[in-house]
Amino acid sequence: MRHGKKFNHLGRQTAHRAAMLSNMACSLIEHKRISTTIAKAKALRVYVEPILTKAKDDTTHNRRTTFSYLKSKEAVSELFRTIAPKIADRPGGYTRIIRTGYRLGDNAEMCLIELVDFNEVYTAGEKKTTTRRSRRGGAAATKKTDAAPAAEVVEEAVVVEEVKAEEVAPEAAAPTEEADSTEEEKKDEE
């Protein structure tokens, strides 16, 4: 009986299934996107996401553990060099499945499975910042602090302009002072 066994065997024996998932995981890591059936993509997602989580922490133990799943030195080095830094701040959900239609030969439902952080089309407009609301008015306080340094910079610029105006003013003021003094002398003489 198969009561409570919800694992998809994909029509393969255990060794064949493990080898297939390992190969698909290596291809996904190497190419960042592969085309496969929906059933295989869902099985691959369950297989590869824990491996990607392990790759976030670059230790010898984690490298050996991921190598035992992937069985490819190139895939492990690619995973730890390029993929791990990009997914470091993501708490999970490293893969995305996009349905593409049905295969011509057997009408199997096909899809693309890809690494989320390596798709420029989706991630370009998706940069959302997570904000938390607080009862203390944290957002208003940060806006005030952000505005204050900008005002200081403007004041400094105004001060610099005033200093330059003062430097220029004595030169222009000197002839007027002489003219004023000559007018006073003329009045005194009269």
C-alpha positions as CSV (number, residue, x, y, z in Angstrom):
1,M,0.0,0.0,0.0
2,R,1.1,3.6,-0.6
3,H,-0.8,5.3,2.2
4,G,0.7,8.6,3.1
5,K,3.4,8.5,0.4
6,K,3.1,11.8,-1.4
7,F,6.5,11.8,-3.0
8,N,6.4,11.9,-6.8
9,H,8.5,9.0,-8.1
10,L,8.4,10.5,-11.7
11,G,8.1,6.9,-13.2
12,R,11.7,6.0,-12.2
13,Q,13.6,3.9,-9.7
14,T,15.3,5.6,-6.8
15,A,18.9,5.6,-8.3
16,H,17.6,6.9,-11.7
17,R,15.5,9.6,-10.0
18,A,18.4,10.8,-7.8
19,A,20.8,10.9,-10.8
20,M,18.2,12.8,-12.9
21,L,17.6,15.4,-10.2
22,S,21.3,15.8,-9.6
23,N,21.9,16.4,-13.3
24,M,19.0,18.8,-13.5
25,A,20.2,20.7,-10.4
26,C,23.7,21.0,-12.0
27,S,22.1,22.3,-15.2
28,L,20.0,24.8,-13.3
29,I,23.0,26.1,-11.4
30,E,25.2,26.3,-14.6
31,H,22.6,27.9,-16.9
32,K,20.4,29.7,-14.3
33,R,17.3,28.5,-16.3
34,I,16.1,25.2,-17.8
35,S,13.1,24.0,-19.6
36,T,11.4,20.8,-18.3
37,T,8.0,19.4,-17.4
38,I,5.9,20.7,-14.5
39,A,6.3,17.5,-12.5
40,K,10.1,17.4,-12.8
41,A,10.3,21.1,-12.0
42,K,8.3,20.7,-8.8
43,A,10.5,17.8,-7.8
44,L,13.6,19.8,-8.7
45,R,12.5,22.7,-6.6
46,V,12.2,20.5,-3.5
47,Y,15.6,19.0,-4.3
48,V,17.6,22.2,-5.1
49,E,16.3,24.8,-2.6
50,P,17.9,23.2,0.5
51,I,21.1,23.0,-1.4
52,L,20.9,26.7,-2.2
53,T,20.2,27.4,1.5
54,K,23.4,25.5,2.4
55,A,25.4,27.5,-0.1
56,K,24.8,30.7,1.8
57,D,27.3,29.7,4.4
58,D,30.6,29.0,2.7
59,T,32.2,26.3,4.9
60,T,34.1,23.1,4.0
61,H,31.3,21.0,5.5
62,N,28.6,22.8,3.3
63,R,30.7,22.4,0.2
64,R,31.1,18.7,0.8
65,T,27.4,18.3,1.5
66,T,26.4,20.1,-1.6
67,F,28.9,18.1,-3.6
68,S,27.3,14.8,-2.3
69,Y,24.1,16.0,-3.9
70,L,25.4,17.6,-7.1
71,K,28.4,15.4,-7.9
72,S,30.0,18.1,-10.0
73,K,32.9,20.2,-8.9
74,E,32.1,22.9,-11.5
75,A,28.5,23.2,-10.3
76,V,29.6,23.5,-6.6
77,S,32.2,26.2,-7.4
78,E,29.7,28.1,-9.5
79,L,27.1,27.8,-6.7
80,F,29.4,29.1,-4.0
81,R,31.1,31.8,-6.2
82,T,28.3,33.5,-8.1
83,I,24.9,32.3,-6.9
84,A,25.5,32.3,-3.1
85,P,26.4,36.1,-2.9
86,K,23.3,37.0,-4.9
87,I,20.9,34.9,-2.7
88,A,22.5,35.8,0.6
89,D,19.7,38.2,1.7
90,R,16.8,36.1,0.4
91,P,15.1,34.0,3.1
92,G,13.9,31.3,0.7
93,G,12.1,30.9,-2.6
94,Y,15.1,30.9,-4.8
95,T,13.4,29.3,-7.8
96,R,10.5,30.4,-10.0
97,I,8.4,28.1,-12.3
98,I,6.9,29.7,-15.4
99,R,4.5,27.6,-17.4
100,T,5.2,27.7,-21.1
101,G,2.5,25.5,-22.7
102,Y,2.3,21.9,-23.9
103,R,4.9,19.7,-25.6
104,L,4.1,18.6,-29.1
105,G,5.0,15.0,-28.9
106,D,3.1,13.8,-25.8
107,N,1.2,17.0,-24.7
108,A,3.1,17.1,-21.4
109,E,2.8,20.5,-19.7
110,M,6.1,22.3,-20.0
111,C,7.7,25.1,-18.0
112,L,10.8,27.1,-17.3
113,I,12.4,26.8,-13.9
114,E,14.8,29.5,-13.1
115,L,16.8,31.1,-10.3
116,V,14.9,34.2,-9.2
117,D,17.8,36.6,-8.7
118,F,19.2,35.9,-12.2
119,N,16.2,37.1,-14.3
120,E,16.8,40.7,-15.2
121,V,13.3,41.1,-16.7
122,Y,11.4,40.3,-13.5
123,T,13.9,41.7,-11.0
124,A,14.5,45.1,-12.7
125,G,11.1,46.6,-11.6
126,E,10.8,44.4,-8.5
127,K,13.1,46.2,-6.1
128,K,10.8,46.7,-3.1
129,T,12.0,47.8,0.2
130,T,10.4,46.2,3.2
131,T,9.1,48.7,5.7
132,R,7.8,48.1,9.2
133,R,5.3,50.3,10.8
134,S,5.9,51.5,14.3
135,R,3.6,53.2,16.8
136,R,6.4,55.6,17.6
137,G,6.3,57.3,14.2
138,G,9.6,55.8,13.0
139,A,9.0,56.8,9.3
140,A,8.3,60.4,10.2
141,A,11.4,60.6,12.3
142,T,13.6,59.2,9.5
143,K,12.2,61.7,7.1
144,K,13.0,64.6,9.4
145,T,16.6,63.3,9.9
146,D,17.0,62.9,6.2
147,A,15.9,66.4,5.6
148,A,18.1,68.0,8.2
149,P,21.5,67.1,6.5
150,A,20.2,68.5,3.2
151,A,19.3,71.8,4.9
152,E,22.8,72.0,6.4
153,V,24.4,71.6,3.1
154,V,22.2,74.3,1.6
155,E,23.1,76.7,4.4
156,E,26.8,76.0,3.9
157,A,26.4,76.8,0.2
158,V,24.7,80.1,1.1
159,V,27.5,80.9,3.5
160,V,30.1,80.3,0.9
161,E,28.3,82.5,-1.6
162,E,28.1,85.3,1.1
163,V,31.8,85.0,1.8
164,K,32.6,85.3,-1.9
165,A,30.3,88.3,-2.2
166,E,32.1,89.9,0.8
167,E,35.5,89.3,-0.9
168,V,34.3,90.9,-4.0
169,A,32.5,93.8,-2.2
170,P,35.6,95.5,-0.7
171,E,37.1,95.8,-4.2
172,A,34.0,97.4,-5.5
173,A,33.5,99.4,-2.3
174,A,37.0,100.9,-2.3
175,P,36.4,103.4,-5.1
176,T,33.1,104.4,-3.6
177,E,34.8,105.1,-0.3
178,E,37.4,107.3,-2.0
179,A,34.6,109.1,-3.8
180,D,32.8,109.6,-0.5
181,S,36.0,110.9,1.1
182,T,36.6,113.3,-1.7
183,E,33.1,114.6,-1.4
184,E,33.5,115.1,2.3
185,E,36.8,116.9,1.7
186,K,35.1,119.2,-0.7
187,K,32.4,120.0,1.8
188,D,35.0,120.7,4.5
189,E,36.9,123.1,2.1
190,E,33.7,125.1,1.5
